[in-house]
Amino acid sequence: MISASPQTTLPQLDELIDGLPNISGWEKEVLEVVNHNEPVFLPTTNIRLEDITATFAIALHMHQPTVPAGSNGEFISNLQYMFEHQGEGDNHNAGPFAYCYSRMGDFIPELVAQGKNPRVMLDYSGNLLWGLRQMGRGDVLDNLKRITIDPTYQPYVEWLGTMWSHTVAPSTPIPDLKLHIQAWQHHFAALFGWSALARVKGFSPPEMHLPNHPDTLFEFIKALKECGYRWLLVQEHSVETLTGQPLPYKHLPHRLVARNSSGETVSITALIKTQGSDTKLVAQMQPYYEAKTLSRQQLGNVLVPPIVSQIGDGENGGVMMNEFPSAFKQAWEDMAHHGGGKSGVVGINGTEYLELIEAAGCTPEDYPTCQAIGQHHVWQRVSPNSCTPEVIAQTIDELKQTQPNFHMDGASWTNHLSWVKGYENVLTPMNQLSALFHEKIEPFLQEETFTQQTRYREALMNNLLLQTSCFRYWGQGVWTDYAREIYRRGESQLQTSF
């Protein structure tokens, strides 16, 4: 079991520092806390593997972007903007959205008090967590703290890590992948404590976007593993078998393998989110009803219950806002009448499931193997022995010319190119700001407390904010204007502060 010792041996982090969210400065301490092999759920789970035939896991994804739209142009949450401009678009949903961000803090204690056995995984962007504090909505954060920290409810709730500023991994500048991951870990530890951070072992990539360029995927998985993550939630159609086929066993954990253009490999456990209208599927608790149709499957030397994994926006759309509460409660009620919620078909959290099957004798080497979609086209043409960045680049170019549907979107550089010198691959202002950020901070990185400085934290925040998925595709309108303004501020601050 994870001890409470981190709280007594490590500094208590401030949530806000000089008005900025705490997203840097304690990298060494964060890595120390998250890189452990102790079980998280195994000591407290009330589920016995031999009693269950199938399982399901649902995750709720919550996000609101940060926008330069305050009364004096300051950064505020888009949720705050919605409250202040009720007549625009669907901004009348601001109140219901805020309730959705808080309500799991009511539902879990209510169900536990009734003797039910609920489970839920939560994925909140750093933008949203900061925005709630900016808006003075400490009530929402306190409701979440209750089910995160209180030992009575903690076994039922799993937090998933994510990118702090909701950037999509395939087109995020490679040097910034780890910065987003660690920024979220800082922010989460400041809000919920070190022990809570030590329990965050699964990762939810924004928009379920998985890089398929060999170098981007390799660096993404490498960063996740370095930051202590054990598993990743991936979408069914974003991966394939090593021979390029659809996954035949989507209800089993997989081993996601990545090879980069230098021939190095890395792997991480993946739980497969099945295809479909995800928000509607989660809102109506369909993963539970799908799990009812499944039975145990062989995995290595162990017969394991399959797992139906699904994630959906936790606030978006009428089905989620209005139908989810009753469907959520009804499902746990139904389970209580069929096995007491602890046998037969049950809900489970991702880390809990993996710890149970591995305690029964499974190992990641037993999991079926997968890779990012489209990579078989590359690896059937390039052998690991002849793998170089130049060969991979040439192969990808040839594939794009001969196969119109082939793409490896989002890889902005490979390991043999510099992100700092010359800006060879600068394609968008987002990439340009990132390149300038790394150029400016590089001379200071040897200073032990540099990442605790306000000028660094502000520069990092601007860089990460510009990469928010809402600004990722440069169309026309207010979102483009927001992005231009973030870029302007970021560039100005870098030029004047460094």
MIBA-714588 format. One record per residue (C-alpha): residue number from 0; y, x, z; residue in one letter. Coordinates in steps of 0.2 Angstrom, whole numbers. Each point is the difference from the previous one (the first is absolute). Layout:
(kolnu NUM (Y X Z) "a")
...
This chain:
(kolnu 0 (0 0 0) "m")
(kolnu 1 (18 6 -4) "i")
(kolnu 2 (8 5 17) "s")
(kolnu 3 (17 -4 5) "a")
(kolnu 4 (4 18 2) "s")
(kolnu 5 (11 2 -15) "p")
(kolnu 6 (13 -11 9) "q")
(kolnu 7 (0 12 15) "t")
(kolnu 8 (0 16 -10) "t")
(kolnu 9 (12 -4 -14) "l")
(kolnu 10 (18 -5 0) "p")
(kolnu 11 (4 -18 -1) "q")
(kolnu 12 (8 -3 -17) "l")
(kolnu 13 (17 -9 -3) "d")
(kolnu 14 (-1 -13 -13) "e")
(kolnu 15 (17 3 -6) "l")
(kolnu 16 (9 17 0) "i")
(kolnu 17 (19 0 -5) "d")
(kolnu 18 (-3 -17 -7) "g")
(kolnu 19 (-14 5 -12) "l")
(kolnu 20 (-18 -4 2) "p")
(kolnu 21 (-11 13 7) "n")
(kolnu 22 (-9 6 -15) "i")
(kolnu 23 (-1 19 3) "s")
(kolnu 24 (1 14 13) "g")
(kolnu 25 (-17 -1 8) "w")
(kolnu 26 (-12 5 -14) "e")
(kolnu 27 (-10 11 10) "k")
(kolnu 28 (-2 -12 14) "e")
(kolnu 29 (-5 -14 -12) "v")
(kolnu 30 (-13 10 -8) "l")
(kolnu 31 (-7 5 17) "e")
(kolnu 32 (-1 -18 5) "v")
(kolnu 33 (-8 -7 -16) "v")
(kolnu 34 (-12 13 -4) "n")
(kolnu 35 (-15 -4 11) "h")
(kolnu 36 (-18 -7 -2) "n")
(kolnu 37 (-1 -11 15) "e")
(kolnu 38 (-5 -18 -3) "p")
(kolnu 39 (13 -12 0) "v")
(kolnu 40 (-8 -17 1) "f")
(kolnu 41 (-18 5 5) "l")
(kolnu 42 (3 0 19) "p")
(kolnu 43 (8 -17 0) "t")
(kolnu 44 (-8 -10 -14) "t")
(kolnu 45 (-10 -16 5) "n")
(kolnu 46 (-9 0 -17) "i")
(kolnu 47 (-18 7 -1) "r")
(kolnu 48 (-5 5 -17) "l")
(kolnu 49 (-18 -6 2) "e")
(kolnu 50 (7 -18 3) "d")
(kolnu 51 (10 -2 -16) "i")
(kolnu 52 (-5 -4 -18) "t")
(kolnu 53 (17 2 -9) "a")
(kolnu 54 (18 4 5) "t")
(kolnu 55 (18 -2 -7) "f")
(kolnu 56 (16 9 4) "a")
(kolnu 57 (17 -7 -4) "i")
(kolnu 58 (17 9 0) "a")
(kolnu 59 (17 -7 -1) "l")
(kolnu 60 (13 11 -9) "h")
(kolnu 61 (18 -2 6) "m")
(kolnu 62 (16 8 -9) "h")
(kolnu 63 (18 -3 -2) "q")
(kolnu 64 (10 14 -9) "p")
(kolnu 65 (15 9 7) "t")
(kolnu 66 (16 -4 -10) "v")
(kolnu 67 (18 7 0) "p")
(kolnu 68 (7 -18 2) "a")
(kolnu 69 (7 -1 17) "g")
(kolnu 70 (18 -6 3) "s")
(kolnu 71 (7 17 -2) "n")
(kolnu 72 (-14 6 -12) "g")
(kolnu 73 (-11 7 14) "e")
(kolnu 74 (-19 -1 -1) "f")
(kolnu 75 (-8 -16 6) "i")
(kolnu 76 (-16 -9 -2) "s")
(kolnu 77 (-2 -12 -15) "n")
(kolnu 78 (-5 -12 13) "l")
(kolnu 79 (17 1 8) "q")
(kolnu 80 (8 -2 -17) "y")
(kolnu 81 (-11 -16 -2) "m")
(kolnu 82 (6 -7 17) "f")
(kolnu 83 (18 3 -5) "e")
(kolnu 84 (-1 -7 -17) "h")
(kolnu 85 (-10 -15 2) "q")
(kolnu 86 (6 -9 -16) "g")
(kolnu 87 (-7 14 -12) "e")
(kolnu 88 (-17 -2 -8) "g")
(kolnu 89 (-14 -2 12) "d")
(kolnu 90 (10 7 15) "n")
(kolnu 91 (-3 -16 9) "h")
(kolnu 92 (-17 8 4) "n")
(kolnu 93 (8 13 12) "a")
(kolnu 94 (-4 -10 16) "g")
(kolnu 95 (-18 -3 -6) "p")
(kolnu 96 (-2 18 -5) "f")
(kolnu 97 (6 6 17) "a")
(kolnu 98 (-13 -12 9) "y")
(kolnu 99 (-14 7 -11) "c")
(kolnu 100 (4 18 5) "y")
(kolnu 101 (-2 -6 18) "s")
(kolnu 102 (-13 -13 1) "r")
(kolnu 103 (-16 10 1) "m")
(kolnu 104 (7 5 17) "g")
(kolnu 105 (-3 -18 5) "d")
(kolnu 106 (-16 -4 -10) "f")
(kolnu 107 (-10 14 7) "i")
(kolnu 108 (3 -4 18) "p")
(kolnu 109 (-2 -18 -3) "e")
(kolnu 110 (-17 2 -8) "l")
(kolnu 111 (-6 13 13) "v")
(kolnu 112 (4 -12 14) "a")
(kolnu 113 (-10 -13 -9) "q")
(kolnu 114 (-15 12 0) "g")
(kolnu 115 (0 3 -18) "k")
(kolnu 116 (-2 17 -8) "n")
(kolnu 117 (14 3 -13) "p")
(kolnu 118 (4 15 -10) "r")
(kolnu 119 (15 5 -10) "v")
(kolnu 120 (6 16 -8) "m")
(kolnu 121 (19 2 -2) "l")
(kolnu 122 (10 10 -12) "d")
(kolnu 123 (19 1 3) "y")
(kolnu 124 (12 11 -10) "s")
(kolnu 125 (12 11 9) "g")
(kolnu 126 (14 -9 -9) "n")
(kolnu 127 (-5 -16 8) "l")
(kolnu 128 (-3 8 18) "l")
(kolnu 129 (17 8 -1) "w")
(kolnu 130 (9 -16 -7) "g")
(kolnu 131 (-7 -11 14) "l")
(kolnu 132 (8 12 13) "r")
(kolnu 133 (16 1 -10) "q")
(kolnu 134 (1 -19 0) "m")
(kolnu 135 (-3 -1 19) "g")
(kolnu 136 (-17 -8 -3) "r")
(kolnu 137 (-8 9 15) "g")
(kolnu 138 (-9 -16 4) "d")
(kolnu 139 (-10 2 -16) "v")
(kolnu 140 (-4 18 4) "l")
(kolnu 141 (-4 -4 18) "d")
(kolnu 142 (-12 -13 -6) "n")
(kolnu 143 (-9 13 -11) "l")
(kolnu 144 (0 12 15) "k")
(kolnu 145 (-10 -12 10) "r")
(kolnu 146 (-15 0 -11) "i")
(kolnu 147 (2 18 -4) "t")
(kolnu 148 (1 7 17) "i")
(kolnu 149 (-8 -12 12) "d")
(kolnu 150 (-18 4 3) "p")
(kolnu 151 (-4 -18 0) "t")
(kolnu 152 (5 -3 -18) "y")
(kolnu 153 (-1 18 -7) "q")
(kolnu 154 (-19 -1 -5) "p")
(kolnu 155 (4 -15 -12) "y")
(kolnu 156 (14 8 -9) "v")
(kolnu 157 (0 15 -12) "e")
(kolnu 158 (16 8 -7) "w")
(kolnu 159 (-1 8 -17) "l")
(kolnu 160 (11 15 -4) "g")
(kolnu 161 (11 -1 -16) "t")
(kolnu 162 (14 8 -9) "m")
(kolnu 163 (16 -1 11) "w")
(kolnu 164 (11 -6 -14) "s")
(kolnu 165 (-13 -10 -10) "h")
(kolnu 166 (-1 11 -15) "t")
(kolnu 167 (-14 -1 -12) "v")
(kolnu 168 (-11 15 0) "a")
(kolnu 169 (-3 3 -19) "p")
(kolnu 170 (19 3 -4) "s")
(kolnu 171 (5 8 16) "t")
(kolnu 172 (6 18 -1) "p")
(kolnu 173 (-15 10 6) "i")
(kolnu 174 (9 10 13) "p")
(kolnu 175 (6 -17 8) "d")
(kolnu 176 (-17 -8 2) "l")
(kolnu 177 (-3 9 17) "k")
(kolnu 178 (18 -3 5) "l")
(kolnu 179 (-2 -19 -1) "h")
(kolnu 180 (-17 0 9) "i")
(kolnu 181 (7 11 14) "q")
(kolnu 182 (17 -10 1) "a")
(kolnu 183 (-10 -16 4) "w")
(kolnu 184 (-11 9 13) "q")
(kolnu 185 (16 6 9) "h")
(kolnu 186 (8 -17 -1) "h")
(kolnu 187 (-16 -9 6) "f")
(kolnu 188 (-2 12 15) "a")
(kolnu 189 (18 -3 5) "a")
(kolnu 190 (-3 -18 0) "l")
(kolnu 191 (-17 -2 7) "f")
(kolnu 192 (-4 17 8) "g")
(kolnu 193 (-11 15 -3) "w")
(kolnu 194 (-17 -9 5) "s")
(kolnu 195 (3 -14 -12) "a")
(kolnu 196 (4 13 -14) "l")
(kolnu 197 (-17 9 4) "a")
(kolnu 198 (-9 -17 -4) "r")
(kolnu 199 (7 -1 -17) "v")
(kolnu 200 (-14 6 -12) "k")
(kolnu 201 (1 -11 -15) "g")
(kolnu 202 (13 1 -14) "f")
(kolnu 203 (8 -14 -10) "s")
(kolnu 204 (9 6 -16) "p")
(kolnu 205 (15 -11 -5) "p")
(kolnu 206 (-5 -12 -14) "e")
(kolnu 207 (-17 7 0) "m")
(kolnu 208 (5 13 -12) "h")
(kolnu 209 (-12 14 -2) "l")
(kolnu 210 (5 15 -10) "p")
(kolnu 211 (-13 4 -14) "n")
(kolnu 212 (8 17 -6) "h")
(kolnu 213 (-12 13 7) "p")
(kolnu 214 (14 10 8) "d")
(kolnu 215 (9 -15 8) "t")
(kolnu 216 (-15 -7 7) "l")
(kolnu 217 (-6 16 7) "f")
(kolnu 218 (16 3 9) "e")
(kolnu 219 (1 -17 6) "f")
(kolnu 220 (-18 0 8) "i")
(kolnu 221 (3 18 6) "k")
(kolnu 222 (16 -6 9) "a")
(kolnu 223 (-9 -15 8) "l")
(kolnu 224 (-14 11 7) "k")
(kolnu 225 (13 13 6) "e")
(kolnu 226 (9 -14 9) "c")
(kolnu 227 (-16 -6 9) "g")
(kolnu 228 (-5 -15 -11) "y")
(kolnu 229 (-19 -4 -1) "r")
(kolnu 230 (1 -13 -13) "w")
(kolnu 231 (10 -9 -14) "l")
(kolnu 232 (1 -18 -6) "l")
(kolnu 233 (-2 0 -19) "v")
(kolnu 234 (0 -14 -13) "q")
(kolnu 235 (-16 -3 -9) "e")
(kolnu 236 (7 2 -17) "h")
(kolnu 237 (9 16 4) "s")
(kolnu 238 (-16 10 2) "v")
(kolnu 239 (-16 2 -10) "e")
(kolnu 240 (-17 9 1) "t")
(kolnu 241 (-1 18 -5) "l")
(kolnu 242 (-7 -6 -16) "t")
(kolnu 243 (15 -12 -3) "g")
(kolnu 244 (-8 -16 4) "q")
(kolnu 245 (6 -14 12) "p")
(kolnu 246 (-6 2 18) "l")
(kolnu 247 (-17 -9 2) "p")
(kolnu 248 (1 0 19) "y")
(kolnu 249 (18 -6 4) "k")
(kolnu 250 (-5 -6 17) "h")
(kolnu 251 (-5 17 6) "l")
(kolnu 252 (11 15 6) "p")
(kolnu 253 (2 13 -14) "h")
(kolnu 254 (4 18 -1) "r")
(kolnu 255 (15 3 -11) "l")
(kolnu 256 (0 17 -8) "v")
(kolnu 257 (15 9 -7) "a")
(kolnu 258 (-1 16 -11) "r")
(kolnu 259 (17 8 -5) "n")
(kolnu 260 (4 10 -15) "s")
(kolnu 261 (-5 16 8) "s")
(kolnu 262 (-18 -7 4) "g")
(kolnu 263 (2 -2 19) "e")
(kolnu 264 (-7 -16 7) "t")
(kolnu 265 (4 -11 15) "v")
(kolnu 266 (-7 -17 6) "s")
(kolnu 267 (3 -14 12) "i")
(kolnu 268 (-8 -16 5) "t")
(kolnu 269 (6 -15 -10) "a")
(kolnu 270 (-2 -19 5) "l")
(kolnu 271 (1 -10 -16) "i")
(kolnu 272 (12 -15 -1) "k")
(kolnu 273 (-7 -12 -12) "t")
(kolnu 274 (10 -7 -15) "q")
(kolnu 275 (8 -17 1) "g")
(kolnu 276 (16 -8 5) "s")
(kolnu 277 (1 10 16) "d")
(kolnu 278 (13 -10 10) "t")
(kolnu 279 (-9 -17 -3) "k")
(kolnu 280 (-17 8 4) "l")
(kolnu 281 (6 6 16) "v")
(kolnu 282 (11 -15 4) "a")
(kolnu 283 (-16 -11 -2) "q")
(kolnu 284 (-11 12 9) "m")
(kolnu 285 (-11 1 -16) "q")
(kolnu 286 (-8 17 5) "p")
(kolnu 287 (-9 -9 14) "y")
(kolnu 288 (-7 -13 -11) "y")
(kolnu 289 (-5 13 -13) "e")
(kolnu 290 (-8 11 14) "a")
(kolnu 291 (-11 -16 4) "k")
(kolnu 292 (-9 2 -17) "t")
(kolnu 293 (-5 19 3) "l")
(kolnu 294 (-14 8 9) "s")
(kolnu 295 (-4 18 6) "r")
(kolnu 296 (-1 14 -12) "q")
(kolnu 297 (-8 17 1) "q")
(kolnu 298 (12 15 3) "l")
(kolnu 299 (-9 16 2) "g")
(kolnu 300 (-14 -3 12) "n")
(kolnu 301 (9 -15 8) "v")
(kolnu 302 (1 -19 -4) "l")
(kolnu 303 (18 -4 3) "v")
(kolnu 304 (10 -16 -1) "p")
(kolnu 305 (11 0 -15) "p")
(kolnu 306 (19 -1 2) "i")
(kolnu 307 (12 -11 -10) "v")
(kolnu 308 (17 9 1) "s")
(kolnu 309 (16 -9 -5) "q")
(kolnu 310 (19 3 3) "i")
(kolnu 311 (15 -12 -4) "g")
(kolnu 312 (18 -1 3) "d")
(kolnu 313 (2 -7 17) "g")
(kolnu 314 (16 -10 -3) "e")
(kolnu 315 (1 -3 -19) "n")
(kolnu 316 (-3 -17 -8) "g")
(kolnu 317 (-2 -18 7) "g")
(kolnu 318 (-19 2 2) "v")
(kolnu 319 (2 15 12) "m")
(kolnu 320 (15 -7 9) "m")
(kolnu 321 (-7 -18 2) "n")
(kolnu 322 (-19 0 -2) "e")
(kolnu 323 (-5 17 8) "f")
(kolnu 324 (2 -5 19) "p")
(kolnu 325 (-12 -14 -1) "s")
(kolnu 326 (-12 8 -11) "a")
(kolnu 327 (0 16 11) "f")
(kolnu 328 (-4 -10 15) "k")
(kolnu 329 (-12 -11 -8) "q")
(kolnu 330 (-11 15 -6) "a")
(kolnu 331 (-1 7 17) "w")
(kolnu 332 (-5 -17 7) "e")
(kolnu 333 (-13 -2 -13) "d")
(kolnu 334 (-7 17 5) "m")
(kolnu 335 (0 -4 18) "a")
(kolnu 336 (-12 -15 -4) "h")
(kolnu 337 (-11 11 -11) "h")
(kolnu 338 (-5 15 11) "g")
(kolnu 339 (14 0 12) "g")
(kolnu 340 (10 11 -11) "g")
(kolnu 341 (-11 15 4) "k")
(kolnu 342 (-15 -3 -11) "s")
(kolnu 343 (-4 -6 -18) "g")
(kolnu 344 (16 1 -10) "v")
(kolnu 345 (14 8 10) "v")
(kolnu 346 (18 7 -3) "g")
(kolnu 347 (2 18 3) "i")
(kolnu 348 (13 13 -2) "n")
(kolnu 349 (-2 15 -12) "g")
(kolnu 350 (-2 14 12) "t")
(kolnu 351 (-10 -10 12) "e")
(kolnu 352 (-13 -4 -15) "y")
(kolnu 353 (-1 19 -5) "l")
(kolnu 354 (-2 5 18) "e")
(kolnu 355 (-14 -12 2) "l")
(kolnu 356 (-10 4 -16) "i")
(kolnu 357 (2 19 3) "e")
(kolnu 358 (-6 -2 18) "a")
(kolnu 359 (-15 -8 -7) "a")
(kolnu 360 (-4 15 -11) "g")
(kolnu 361 (11 -2 -16) "c")
(kolnu 362 (10 15 -6) "t")
(kolnu 363 (14 1 -13) "p")
(kolnu 364 (-13 9 -11) "e")
(kolnu 365 (-10 -16 -1) "d")
(kolnu 366 (14 -10 -7) "y")
(kolnu 367 (0 -4 -18) "p")
(kolnu 368 (13 12 -9) "t")
(kolnu 369 (15 -6 -10) "c")
(kolnu 370 (15 8 -9) "q")
(kolnu 371 (17 -7 -6) "a")
(kolnu 372 (-1 -11 -15) "i")
(kolnu 373 (0 10 -17) "g")
(kolnu 374 (-4 17 7) "q")
(kolnu 375 (-18 0 -8) "h")
(kolnu 376 (9 1 -17) "h")
(kolnu 377 (7 17 7) "v")
(kolnu 378 (-15 7 9) "w")
(kolnu 379 (-12 -4 -15) "q")
(kolnu 380 (11 12 -10) "r")
(kolnu 381 (4 13 13) "v")
(kolnu 382 (-13 9 10) "s")
(kolnu 383 (5 6 18) "p")
(kolnu 384 (-3 18 -6) "n")
(kolnu 385 (13 -1 -14) "s")
(kolnu 386 (13 -11 10) "c")
(kolnu 387 (18 7 -1) "t")
(kolnu 388 (16 -10 1) "p")
(kolnu 389 (3 4 -18) "e")
(kolnu 390 (-17 -6 -6) "v")
(kolnu 391 (2 -16 10) "i")
(kolnu 392 (18 -3 -7) "a")
(kolnu 393 (-7 2 -18) "q")
(kolnu 394 (-15 -11 3) "t")
(kolnu 395 (12 -14 7) "i")
(kolnu 396 (11 2 -15) "d")
(kolnu 397 (-15 -2 -12) "e")
(kolnu 398 (-6 -15 9) "l")
(kolnu 399 (16 -9 0) "k")
(kolnu 400 (1 3 -19) "q")
(kolnu 401 (-18 -6 -4) "t")
(kolnu 402 (-1 -14 13) "q")
(kolnu 403 (15 -12 1) "p")
(kolnu 404 (-5 -7 17) "n")
(kolnu 405 (-2 17 8) "f")
(kolnu 406 (13 5 13) "h")
(kolnu 407 (3 11 15) "m")
(kolnu 408 (16 -7 5) "d")
(kolnu 409 (10 8 14) "g")
(kolnu 410 (-5 18 0) "a")
(kolnu 411 (17 9 1) "s")
(kolnu 412 (-6 18 1) "w")
(kolnu 413 (-15 10 2) "t")
(kolnu 414 (-3 15 11) "n")
(kolnu 415 (5 13 -13) "h")
(kolnu 416 (18 -8 -1) "l")
(kolnu 417 (14 3 12) "s")
(kolnu 418 (9 -15 7) "w")
(kolnu 419 (14 10 5) "v")
(kolnu 420 (4 12 -14) "k")
(kolnu 421 (7 -8 -16) "g")
(kolnu 422 (-5 -18 3) "y")
(kolnu 423 (-11 1 -15) "e")
(kolnu 424 (-8 -17 2) "n")
(kolnu 425 (15 -9 6) "v")
(kolnu 426 (-2 -18 -7) "l")
(kolnu 427 (10 -11 11) "t")
(kolnu 428 (14 1 13) "p")
(kolnu 429 (-14 -2 13) "m")
(kolnu 430 (-8 16 -5) "n")
(kolnu 431 (16 8 -2) "q")
(kolnu 432 (5 -4 18) "l")
(kolnu 433 (-17 6 6) "s")
(kolnu 434 (2 17 -9) "a")
(kolnu 435 (17 2 7) "l")
(kolnu 436 (-6 -4 18) "f")
(kolnu 437 (-14 13 -1) "h")
(kolnu 438 (12 13 -8) "e")
(kolnu 439 (12 -2 14) "k")
(kolnu 440 (-12 -1 15) "i")
(kolnu 441 (-12 14 -5) "e")
(kolnu 442 (11 14 7) "p")
(kolnu 443 (0 -8 17) "f")
(kolnu 444 (-18 -5 2) "l")
(kolnu 445 (-5 16 10) "q")
(kolnu 446 (12 -6 14) "e")
(kolnu 447 (-10 -8 14) "e")
(kolnu 448 (11 -15 4) "t")
(kolnu 449 (7 -2 -18) "f")
(kolnu 450 (-8 -17 -2) "t")
(kolnu 451 (7 -6 16) "q")
(kolnu 452 (18 2 -7) "q")
(kolnu 453 (10 -15 -5) "t")
(kolnu 454 (5 7 -16) "r")
(kolnu 455 (-19 2 -5) "y")
(kolnu 456 (-5 -17 6) "r")
(kolnu 457 (14 -8 -10) "e")
(kolnu 458 (-4 9 -15) "a")
(kolnu 459 (-19 -4 2) "l")
(kolnu 460 (5 -18 3) "m")
(kolnu 461 (10 -1 -16) "n")
(kolnu 462 (-13 8 -10) "n")
(kolnu 463 (-14 -12 6) "l")
(kolnu 464 (11 -15 -1) "l")
(kolnu 465 (3 3 -19) "l")
(kolnu 466 (-19 0 -3) "q")
(kolnu 467 (-2 -18 7) "t")
(kolnu 468 (-11 -10 -12) "s")
(kolnu 469 (14 -12 -2) "c")
(kolnu 470 (11 13 -9) "f")
(kolnu 471 (-14 8 -9) "r")
(kolnu 472 (2 -8 -17) "y")
(kolnu 473 (18 2 -6) "w")
(kolnu 474 (4 -17 -7) "g")
(kolnu 475 (17 -8 1) "q")
(kolnu 476 (9 -10 14) "g")
(kolnu 477 (3 2 18) "v")
(kolnu 478 (-16 10 4) "w")
(kolnu 479 (6 13 -13) "t")
(kolnu 480 (17 1 8) "d")
(kolnu 481 (-8 2 17) "y")
(kolnu 482 (-11 15 -7) "a")
(kolnu 483 (15 8 -8) "r")
(kolnu 484 (10 -1 17) "e")
(kolnu 485 (-15 7 10) "i")
(kolnu 486 (-1 14 -13) "y")
(kolnu 487 (19 4 1) "r")
(kolnu 488 (0 0 19) "r")
(kolnu 489 (-16 11 0) "g")
(kolnu 490 (7 13 -12) "e")
(kolnu 491 (17 0 8) "s")
(kolnu 492 (-7 3 18) "q")
(kolnu 493 (-12 14 -7) "l")
(kolnu 494 (15 9 -9) "q")
(kolnu 495 (11 -1 15) "t")
(kolnu 496 (-12 3 15) "s")
(kolnu 497 (-10 15 -7) "f")
